[in-house]
Amino acid sequence: MSGDIQVVDHLFNNDTSVVFATRDGVLYIAYFGVSLGDVHIDASVLSRGVMGGGLDTEVVPGVFPLPSQGWTGLPGLEASRHGKNLPLNLTCSFSFAHHTLKASSAPAMVNNASSFALHDEQHGVSIDLIVKLDSSNALVASARITNTGDTPLTINAASLCIPVGSHAGVVLTLGGRHAMEAVQQRTPWERSKVSIENRTGRTSHEQLGVVFAGTPGFTEQRGDVWGVHLAWSGNFRIQCDGITETLKTIHVGELLQPNELVLEPAESYSVPDVVASFSTAGLSGASQNFHRHVRSLAHTNKRPVVLNTWEAVYFKHNLDTLKDLATAAADVGVERFVLDDGWFHGRRDDTAGLGDWWVDATVWPDGLSPLISHVTSLGMDFGLWFEPEMVNPNSDLYRAHPEWALDGTLVNPLLGRNQLVLNLSRADVREYLFDKINTLLSQNNIAYVKWDHNRPLIGGASHAQTAGFYELLERLTAAHPKVQFESCASGGGRIDMGVAKYVKRFWASDSIDALDRLEIQKGLTTFIPPEMLGSHIGSPTCHTTGRKHALSFRATTALFGWLGVEWNLLTLTDKERDGLRDAIQFYKEHRNFLHSGHFIRVNHPDDTIDIRGVLSDDGNEGLFCVSRLRSGPSNHSAPLRLPVDGAVHYRVSVVHLGPPRWALHRQLPQWVHNDSTTLDARVLGHVGLPMPSLLPESSFLIRLERVVHP
């Protein structure tokens, strides 16, 4: 019969508790949810007993659940050995040791981390696991699997199990396509399994490696919500299991191909970190935990306004034109000028040159120095586009080393955007790339690198490729600590917390269409803080969709991110130039607050209305954007209820980044007419502001300023 359940440890803070327990030596997370505080947890409340018709033992979902523990769902570890008289498949049975790591700098936390050592002596496998409940209120689980045997060990799968409450009845996932990433999808989660997986070799556009599970009908501000993310830039599998043992568990890990990962004796495999969040304050509450965690990984005080040259000149590089563009950029307040694709050897279009990372002398006979000197003389810094992981067959590099490309020696390799993928598992490939990029960064005054990745891998094996990418990027960032790196992969194809350890910015999407960007950034901000998302003001007619939008709509959408411009500024009218300058200046005035406060998405009864904004940590300042996505079902919409509360007052005012685009009104709501209106926070939060009728695809800003003595 089943042995007794024992509580091993309890990590907690003011918001969250994580309880570890064992049953018959099986280590598992018994509870992850609302903080229980500093209380004794009687193990008797954790035991569910043993039912007839099954095993004569109580089955619990181990941190790495295994068939040998009675678990009939997705195994947490699948491994095999090769050799004479050795079993093909291993069914491990771990014993474990445990010790608690005491908090060193967070006195409010009794225990903020635990370390566990799991070992199977018979099969020669050990797992070292560290679980932290960090100051961001995120749970971070790190594991290392070691081959302690004397023959090679193949790891076929390794996934951690995170339990959620049995009342979680909906799963929210993010996915889409190139130029329309991170669209939210909700799926009922009852007695069912909801799985997502990625085989593109990068984080992908189709499925992002994060899921949220919550109480049915959870909103941005209401409901219990759990978020689970794999901090990894390659293939992954996440399964939400509501069937096995009638528990609600989320299993998350790297997706490995057969024989992709073989450990020699004494070698180890570091399982990608699993980052989890819990909140009783809805999806925005769970997101804010993630935001605080990512901010601790990618902290920077410098986020200059960017101008990227791609949609201004494409491959048509001309020094005089680019100098004029830089002058125009400085005039409107741009702080960083980024030269995109087309500057390197043989790169006149997208069919040639990738891999030949030196300046093309036919276009730049004096190198990049004349342009860089002009840019820096205007008070801006300079950035440069690279796509290091790729190679064109029409390149000097490929002609010299076809074996360096994945599938490069095949007669008919599959191309994507006329290019192949370099094999970053090879040390000589990484050394070549480091040498070329390091030389350019060392010899030129370059402050920023836009790192692109414009095609998926094929064949599915991505572990060594992703590890090689991390190693190269880590080496470059260590050699050039003042250079900021951006992760781009055909837009938003590589956005995750694994690469966030090395980059300061993500290019959210190749679509700068403001209407699409509202949807894209809504999805991405569920787990990435908005200030890390490159958000640009594009030209009046969008390059990817052909839609036309007013500057006010484009500017307010871009405001809630890391602001940039993707527009040929040499074509602007005086009115457009003044409007762009005003929008950039407004962003600069509020940048510190926008990049450090609580980012909040707000539900509205009318699904044609989008509301999002930022509240400062101290609650003294707020800025919210209200947008009409399309024509609404009625003349009047429900009031705008902003998520503020308490016995405080705010001065409320309307801000327009350009002419207002109200629908036909005989009379606007009175608060819109006023220069400002002072209201109690409880009125703002529960009564709300009467919603003025907006034209489709338009927006305005609401500014809140706390008033001490109204």
MOMO-V561538 format. One record per pair of residues at least 6 apart in sequence whose C-alpha atoms are under 7 Angstrom apart, sorted by sequence separation. I is the first residue (numbers start at 1). J is the second residue. D is the distance in whole Angstrom. If there is no record, write none. Layout:
I,J,D / I,J,D
This chain:
11,17,6 / 12,18,6 / 21,27,6 / 22,28,6 / 50,56,7 / 65,71,6 / 81,87,7 / 82,88,7 / 103,109,7 / 119,125,6 / 120,126,6 / 133,139,5 / 147,153,6 / 175,181,6 / 176,182,6 / 198,204,7 / 242,248,5 / 279,285,5 / 342,348,6 / 346,352,6 / 347,353,5 / 361,367,7 / 375,381,7 / 392,398,7 / 402,408,5 / 403,409,6 / 407,413,6 / 423,429,7 / 424,430,6 / 488,494,6 / 541,547,6 / 542,548,6 / 615,621,6 / 616,622,6 / 671,677,6 / 10,17,7 / 11,18,5 / 21,28,6 / 50,57,6 / 81,88,6 / 103,110,7 / 119,126,4 / 132,139,6 / 133,140,6 / 175,182,5 / 176,183,6 / 241,248,6 / 242,249,7 / 279,286,5 / 346,353,5 / 375,382,7 / 391,398,7 / 402,409,6 / 487,494,7 / 541,548,4 / 615,622,4 / 10,18,6 / 11,19,6 / 20,28,6 / 21,29,6 / 50,58,5 / 67,75,7 / 80,88,5 / 103,111,6 / 118,126,5 / 119,127,6 / 132,140,5 / 174,182,5 / 175,183,5 / 215,223,6 / 241,249,5 / 278,286,5 / 345,353,6 / 359,367,6 / 540,548,5 / 541,549,7 / 603,611,7 / 614,622,6 / 615,623,7 / 10,19,4 / 20,29,5 / 21,30,6 / 49,58,6 / 66,75,5 / 80,89,5 / 102,111,5 / 103,112,5 / 118,127,5 / 131,140,6 / 132,141,6 / 174,183,5 / 175,184,7 / 198,207,6 / 214,223,7 / 215,224,6 / 240,249,6 / 241,250,6 / 277,286,6 / 540,549,6 / 602,611,5 / 614,623,6 / 9,19,6 / 10,20,6 / 19,29,6 / 20,30,6 / 59,69,7 / 61,71,7 / 65,75,6 / 66,76,6 / 79,89,6 / 80,90,5 / 101,111,7 / 102,112,6 / 117,127,6 / 118,128,6 / 131,141,4 / 174,184,5 / 197,207,7 / 214,224,5 / 215,225,7 / 240,250,4 / 372,382,6 / 540,550,7 / 601,611,6 / 602,612,6 / 613,623,5 / 614,624,6 / 9,20,5 / 19,30,5 / 59,70,6 / 65,76,5 / 66,77,7 / 79,90,6 / 101,112,7 / 102,113,7 / 117,128,5 / 130,141,6 / 131,142,6 / 173,184,6 / 174,185,6 / 196,207,7 / 214,225,4 / 239,250,6 / 240,251,6 / 326,337,7 / 345,356,6 / 495,506,7 / 601,612,4 / 613,624,4 / 8,20,5 / 19,31,5 / 59,71,7 / 64,76,4 / 101,113,5 / 116,128,6 / 117,129,6 / 130,142,5 / 172,184,7 / 173,185,5 / 213,225,6 / 214,226,6 / 239,251,5 / 277,289,6 / 344,356,7 / 345,357,7 / 600,612,6 / 601,613,7 / 612,624,6 / 613,625,6 / 7,20,6 / 8,21,5 / 18,31,6 / 19,32,7 / 64,77,6 / 100,113,6 / 101,114,5 / 116,129,5 / 129,142,6 / 130,143,6 / 172,185,6 / 173,186,7 / 212,225,7 / 213,226,5 / 238,251,6 / 239,252,7 / 277,290,7 / 344,357,6 / 345,358,6 / 600,613,5 / 611,624,7 / 612,625,6 / 7,21,4 / 8,22,7 / 18,32,5 / 100,114,4 / 101,115,7 / 115,129,6 / 116,130,6 / 129,143,4 / 172,186,4 / 212,226,5 / 213,227,6 / 238,252,4 / 344,358,5 / 345,359,6 / 346,360,6 / 406,420,7 / 599,613,6 / 600,614,6 / 611,625,6 / 612,626,7 / 6,21,5 / 7,22,7 / 17,32,6 / 18,33,7 / 99,114,6 / 100,115,6 / 115,130,4 / 128,143,6 / 129,144,7 / 171,186,6 / 172,187,6 / 212,227,4 / 237,252,6 / 238,253,7 / 344,359,4 / 345,360,4 / 405,420,6 / 406,421,6 / 492,507,6 / 599,614,4 / 611,626,5 / 5,21,7 / 6,22,5 / 17,33,6 / 99,115,5 / 114,130,6 / 115,131,7 / 127,143,7 / 128,144,5 / 170,186,7 / 171,187,5 / 211,227,6 / 212,228,6 / 237,253,6 / 343,359,6 / 344,360,5 / 405,421,6 / 406,422,6 / 487,503,6 / 491,507,6 / 492,508,5 / 598,614,5 / 599,615,7 / 610,626,6 / 611,627,7 / 5,22,6 / 6,23,7 / 16,33,6 / 17,34,6 / 98,115,6 / 99,116,7 / 113,130,7 / 114,131,5 / 127,144,6 / 128,145,7 / 170,187,6 / 171,188,6 / 211,228,6 / 236,253,6 / 237,254,6 / 343,360,6 / 405,422,4 / 406,423,5 / 486,503,5 / 491,508,6 / 492,509,5 / 537,554,6 / 597,614,6 / 598,615,5 / 609,626,7 / 610,627,5 / 5,23,5 / 16,34,5 / 17,35,4 / 98,116,4 / 113,131,6 / 114,132,7 / 127,145,4 / 170,188,5 / 171,189,6 / 210,228,6 / 211,229,7 / 236,254,4 / 237,255,5 / 254,272,7 / 404,422,6 / 405,423,5 / 485,503,5 / 486,504,6 / 487,505,6 / 488,506,6 / 491,509,4 / 537,555,6 / 597,615,5 / 598,616,6 / 609,627,6 / 610,628,6 / 654,672,6 / 4,23,6 / 15,34,6 / 16,35,4 / 17,36,6 / 97,116,6 / 98,117,6 / 113,132,4 / 126,145,6 / 127,146,6 / 169,188,6 / 170,189,5 / 210,229,4 / 235,254,6 / 236,255,4 / 404,423,6 / 484,503,7 / 485,504,6 / 486,505,5 / 487,506,5 / 488,507,5 / 491,510,5 / 597,616,4 / 598,617,7 / 609,628,5 / 3,23,6 / 15,35,5 / 96,116,7 / 97,117,5 / 112,132,6 / 113,133,6 / 126,146,5 / 169,189,5 / 209,229,6 / 210,230,7 / 235,255,5 / 484,504,6 / 485,505,7 / 486,506,5 / 487,507,6 / 490,510,6 / 594,614,6 / 597,617,5 / 608,628,6 / 609,629,6 / 3,24,5 / 14,35,6 / 96,117,5 / 97,118,7 / 112,133,5 / 125,146,6 / 126,147,7 / 169,190,6 / 209,230,6 / 486,507,7 / 537,558,6 / 608,629,5 / 669,690,6 / 13,35,6 / 96,118,4 / 112,134,7 / 125,147,5 / 126,148,7 / 230,252,7 / 307,329,7 / 536,558,6 / 608,630,6 / 653,675,6 / 12,35,6 / 14,37,7 / 68,91,6 / 95,118,6 / 96,119,6 / 124,147,6 / 125,148,5 / 230,253,7 / 535,558,5 / 593,616,6 / 608,631,7 / 653,676,5 / 669,692,6 / 13,37,7 / 67,91,7 / 68,92,7 / 94,118,6 / 95,119,5 / 124,148,5 / 125,149,7 / 181,205,6 / 512,536,7 / 608,632,6 / 652,676,5 / 653,677,7 / 668,692,6 / 12,37,6 / 68,93,6 / 94,119,5 / 95,120,6 / 124,149,4 / 317,342,7 / 404,429,7 / 477,502,7 / 508,533,6 / 651,676,6 / 652,677,5 / 94,120,5 / 315,341,7 / 392,418,6 / 393,419,7 / 506,532,6 / 507,533,6 / 508,534,6 / 512,538,6 / 535,561,5 / 651,677,6 / 652,678,6 / 93,120,6 / 178,205,6 / 209,236,7 / 307,334,6 / 315,342,5 / 392,419,4 / 505,532,5 / 506,533,5 / 507,534,5 / 534,561,6 / 535,562,6 / 536,563,6 / 537,564,6 / 538,565,6 / 539,566,7 / 651,678,4 / 92,120,6 / 177,205,5 / 306,334,6 / 391,419,6 / 392,420,6 / 474,502,7 / 504,532,6 / 505,533,6 / 506,534,6 / 533,561,5 / 534,562,5 / 535,563,5 / 536,564,4 / 537,565,5 / 538,566,5 / 539,567,5 / 555,583,6 / 559,587,6 / 650,678,5 / 651,679,7 / 176,205,6 / 177,206,5 / 305,334,5 / 306,335,6 / 307,336,6 / 308,337,6 / 309,338,6 / 390,419,6 / 391,420,5 / 473,502,7 / 505,534,6 / 513,542,6 / 532,561,7 / 533,562,6 / 534,563,6 / 535,564,6 / 536,565,5 / 537,566,6 / 538,567,5 / 649,678,7 / 650,679,5 / 175,205,6 / 176,206,5 / 203,233,5 / 305,335,5 / 306,336,5 / 307,337,5 / 308,338,5 / 309,339,6 / 310,340,5 / 390,420,6 / 391,421,6 / 512,542,7 / 530,560,6 / 531,561,5 / 532,562,6 / 534,564,7 / 536,566,6 / 649,679,5 / 650,680,6 / 663,693,5 / 92,123,7 / 175,206,5 / 176,207,7 / 202,233,5 / 203,234,5 / 304,335,5 / 305,336,6 / 306,337,6 / 307,338,6 / 308,339,6 / 309,340,6 / 390,421,5 / 391,422,6 / 530,561,5 / 531,562,5 / 606,637,7 / 649,680,4 / 650,681,7 / 662,693,6 / 663,694,5 / 175,207,4 / 202,234,4 / 203,235,7 / 304,336,6 / 308,340,7 / 389,421,6 / 390,422,5 / 513,545,7 / 648,680,6 / 649,681,5 / 662,694,5 / 663,695,5 / 28,61,6 / 174,207,6 / 175,208,6 / 201,234,5 / 202,235,6 / 315,348,6 / 355,388,7 / 389,422,5 / 511,544,6 / 605,638,7 / 647,680,7 / 648,681,6 / 661,694,6 / 662,695,6 / 28,62,4 / 29,63,7 / 174,208,6 / 201,235,5 / 315,349,6 / 451,485,7 / 647,681,7 / 661,695,6 / 27,62,5 / 28,63,5 / 200,235,7 / 355,390,7 / 447,482,7 / 448,483,5 / 449,484,6 / 450,485,6 / 451,486,6 / 452,487,7 / 453,488,6 / 454,489,5 / 646,681,6 / 7,43,6 / 26,62,6 / 27,63,6 / 199,235,5 / 354,390,6 / 355,391,5 / 447,483,5 / 448,484,5 / 449,485,5 / 450,486,5 / 451,487,5 / 452,488,5 / 453,489,4 / 454,490,5 / 645,681,5 / 646,682,6 / 6,43,6 / 173,210,7 / 198,235,5 / 354,391,5 / 355,392,7 / 447,484,6 / 448,485,6 / 449,486,6 / 450,487,7 / 451,488,6 / 452,489,5 / 453,490,6 / 644,681,6 / 645,682,5 / 661,698,6 / 5,43,6 / 173,211,5 / 198,236,5 / 337,375,7 / 354,392,5 / 417,455,7 / 434,472,7 / 438,476,7 / 450,488,7 / 452,490,7 / 644,682,7 / 172,211,6 / 173,212,7 / 197,236,6 / 198,237,7 / 353,392,6 / 356,395,7 / 416,455,6 / 425,464,5 / 514,553,7 / 518,557,7 / 171,211,7 / 172,212,5 / 197,237,4 / 232,272,6 / 352,392,5 / 355,395,7 / 356,396,6 / 425,465,5 / 514,554,5 / 644,684,7 / 645,685,6 / 171,212,6 / 172,213,6 / 196,237,6 / 197,238,6 / 231,272,6 / 351,392,7 / 353,394,6 / 354,395,6 / 356,397,6 / 424,465,5 / 644,685,5 / 5,47,7 / 171,213,4 / 196,238,5 / 230,272,7 / 231,273,5 / 352,394,5 / 353,395,5 / 355,397,6 / 423,465,7 / 430,472,6 / 434,476,7 / 642,684,6 / 643,685,5 / 170,213,6 / 171,214,7 / 195,238,6 / 196,239,6 / 230,273,6 / 231,274,6 / 337,380,7 / 351,394,7 / 352,395,6 / 425,468,5 / 514,557,6 / 641,684,6 / 642,685,5 / 170,214,5 / 195,239,4 / 230,274,5 / 231,275,7 / 336,380,5 / 337,381,6 / 338,382,6 / 339,383,6 / 340,384,6 / 341,385,6 / 424,468,5 / 641,685,5 / 656,700,6 / 168,213,6 / 169,214,6 / 170,215,6 / 194,239,6 / 195,240,6 / 229,274,6 / 230,275,6 / 335,380,5 / 336,381,5 / 337,382,5 / 338,383,4 / 339,384,5 / 340,385,5 / 388,433,7 / 424,469,6 / 641,686,6 / 655,700,6 / 656,701,6 / 168,214,5 / 169,215,5 / 170,216,6 / 193,239,7 / 194,240,5 / 229,275,5 / 335,381,7 / 336,382,6 / 337,383,6 / 338,384,5 / 339,385,6 / 641,687,7 / 642,688,7 / 655,701,5 / 168,215,4 / 169,216,5 / 193,240,5 / 194,241,7 / 228,275,6 / 229,276,6 / 336,383,7 / 641,688,4 / 654,701,6 / 655,702,6 / 167,215,6 / 168,216,7 / 193,241,5 / 228,276,4 / 323,371,6 / 330,378,6 / 640,688,5 / 641,689,6 / 654,702,5 / 655,703,7 / 192,241,7 / 193,242,6 / 227,276,5 / 228,277,7 / 326,375,6 / 639,688,5 / 640,689,5 / 653,702,6 / 654,703,6 / 192,242,5 / 193,243,7 / 227,277,5 / 639,689,5 / 640,690,6 / 652,702,7 / 653,703,5 / 191,242,5 / 192,243,6 / 226,277,6 / 227,278,6 / 323,374,7 / 639,690,5 / 640,691,6 / 652,703,6 / 653,704,7 / 190,242,6 / 191,243,5 / 226,278,4 / 319,371,7 / 639,691,5 / 652,704,5 / 189,242,7 / 225,278,6 / 226,279,7 / 638,691,6 / 651,704,6 / 652,705,7 / 2,56,7 / 225,279,5 / 637,691,6 / 650,704,6 / 651,705,5 / 1,56,5 / 2,57,4 / 224,279,6 / 225,280,6 / 650,705,5 / 651,706,6 / 1,57,5 / 2,58,5 / 224,280,4 / 650,706,4 / 651,707,6 / 223,280,6 / 224,281,7 / 225,282,6 / 636,693,7 / 649,706,6 / 650,707,5 / 222,280,7 / 223,281,6 / 224,282,6 / 225,283,6 / 649,707,5 / 222,281,5 / 223,282,5 / 227,286,7 / 221,281,5 / 222,282,4 / 226,286,7 / 221,282,4 / 225,286,6 / 649,710,7 / 164,226,7 / 220,282,5 / 221,283,6 / 219,282,6 / 220,283,5 / 221,284,6 / 383,446,6 / 386,449,7 / 218,282,6 / 219,283,6 / 220,284,5 / 221,285,7 / 382,446,5 / 383,447,6 / 384,448,6 / 385,449,6 / 386,450,6 / 387,451,6 / 389,453,7 / 531,595,5 / 382,447,6 / 383,448,4 / 384,449,5 / 385,450,5 / 386,451,5 / 387,452,5 / 631,696,5 / 381,447,6 / 382,448,7 / 383,449,6 / 384,450,6 / 385,451,6 / 386,452,6 / 387,453,6 / 628,694,6 / 630,696,4 / 351,418,5 / 628,695,7 / 629,696,6 / 630,697,6 / 350,418,7 / 628,696,5 / 629,697,5 / 556,625,7 / 628,697,6 / 25,95,6 / 82,152,7 / 627,697,7 / 628,698,6 / 81,152,6 / 627,698,6 / 628,699,6 / 81,153,5 / 627,699,4 / 80,153,6 / 81,154,6 / 626,699,5 / 627,700,7 / 79,153,7 / 80,154,5 / 583,657,6 / 625,699,7 / 626,700,6 / 79,154,5 / 80,155,7 / 625,700,6 / 626,701,6 / 79,155,5 / 625,701,5 / 78,155,6 / 79,156,5 / 624,701,6 / 625,702,6 / 78,156,5 / 623,701,7 / 624,702,5 / 78,157,5 / 357,436,6 / 579,658,6 / 623,702,6 / 624,703,7 / 77,157,5 / 78,158,7 / 623,703,5 / 77,158,4 / 166,247,7 / 622,703,6 / 623,704,6 / 76,158,5 / 77,159,7 / 166,248,6 / 622,704,5 / 76,159,5 / 165,248,7 / 621,704,5 / 622,705,7 / 76,160,6 / 164,248,6 / 621,705,5 / 163,248,6 / 164,249,6 / 620,705,6 / 621,706,6 / 163,249,4 / 620,706,5 / 162,249,6 / 163,250,6 / 161,249,6 / 162,250,5 / 161,250,6 / 162,251,6 / 161,251,5 / 160,251,6 / 161,252,7 / 159,251,6 / 160,252,6 / 159,252,5 / 160,253,6 / 159,253,4 / 64,159,6 / 158,253,6 / 13,109,5 / 64,160,5 / 158,254,7 / 12,109,7 / 63,160,6 / 64,161,6 / 63,161,5 / 157,255,7 / 12,111,7 / 62,161,7 / 157,256,6 / 11,111,5 / 12,112,7 / 156,256,6 / 11,112,6 / 156,257,7 / 556,657,7 / 11,113,7 / 156,258,6 / 555,657,7 / 156,259,7 / 154,259,6 / 552,657,5 / 155,261,6 / 552,658,5 / 154,261,6 / 155,262,6 / 551,658,7 / 154,262,4 / 153,262,6 / 154,263,6 / 152,262,6 / 153,263,5 / 152,263,6 / 153,264,6 / 152,264,5 / 151,264,7 / 152,265,6 / 151,265,6 / 515,629,7 / 150,265,5 / 147,263,6 / 149,265,6 / 147,264,7 / 148,265,6 / 147,265,5 / 148,266,6 / 147,266,5 / 146,266,6 / 147,267,6 / 146,267,6 / 147,268,6 / 11,133,7 / 146,268,4 / 145,268,5 / 146,269,6 / 144,268,6 / 145,269,5 / 144,269,6 / 145,270,6 / 144,270,4 / 143,270,6 / 144,271,6 / 143,271,5 / 142,271,7 / 142,272,7 / 32,163,7 / 142,273,5 / 31,163,7 / 32,164,6 / 141,273,6 / 142,274,7 / 140,273,7 / 141,274,5 / 29,163,7 / 140,274,6 / 141,275,7 / 140,275,5 / 139,275,6 / 140,276,6 / 138,275,7 / 139,276,5 / 138,276,6 / 139,277,6 / 138,277,5 / 137,277,7 / 553,697,7 / 553,698,5 / 553,699,6 / 138,289,6 / 137,289,6 / 138,290,6 / 136,289,6 / 138,293,6 / 136,292,5 / 136,293,5 / 73,244,6 / 72,244,7 / 515,697,7 / 260,461,6 / 298,500,6 / 257,460,7 / 294,497,7 / 297,500,7 / 298,501,6 / 257,461,6 / 297,501,5 / 256,461,7 / 298,503,7 / 298,504,6 / 235,462,6 / 234,462,6 / 234,463,7 / 234,466,6 / 233,466,6 / 294,528,7 / 291,527,6 / 290,527,5 / 291,528,6 / 290,528,7 / 291,529,5 / 287,526,5 / 287,527,5 / 329,569,7 / 328,569,6 / 328,570,7 / 325,569,6 / 33,278,6 / 325,570,6 / 332,577,7 / 332,580,7 / 333,581,6 / 332,581,4 / 333,584,6 / 202,456,7 / 312,566,7 / 201,456,6 / 311,566,6 / 312,567,6 / 200,456,5 / 201,457,5 / 311,567,6 / 312,568,4 / 200,457,5 / 306,563,7 / 307,564,6 / 308,565,6 / 309,566,7 / 311,568,7 / 200,458,7 / 305,563,5 / 306,564,4 / 307,565,5 / 308,566,6 / 201,460,6 / 303,562,7 / 305,564,5 / 306,565,6 / 307,566,6 / 200,460,7 / 199,460,5 / 201,462,5 / 233,494,6 / 16,278,7 / 233,496,6 / 232,496,6 / 231,496,6 / 232,497,7 / 233,498,6 / 231,497,5 / 232,498,5 / 233,499,7 / 231,498,4 / 205,492,6 / 205,493,5 / 204,493,4 / 203,493,6 / 204,494,6 / 202,493,7 / 203,494,5 / 202,494,6 / 203,495,6 / 288,598,7 / 181,492,6 / 288,599,7 / 178,490,7 / 179,491,7 / 284,600,6 / 284,601,6 / 181,509,7 / 179,509,5 / 179,510,5 / 179,511,5 / 180,516,7 / 183,519,6 / 183,520,6 / 182,520,5 / 181,520,6 / 184,523,6 / 180,520,6 / 183,523,6 / 182,523,5 / 182,524,6 / 174,523,7 / 220,601,6 / 220,602,6 / 220,603,6 / 219,603,7
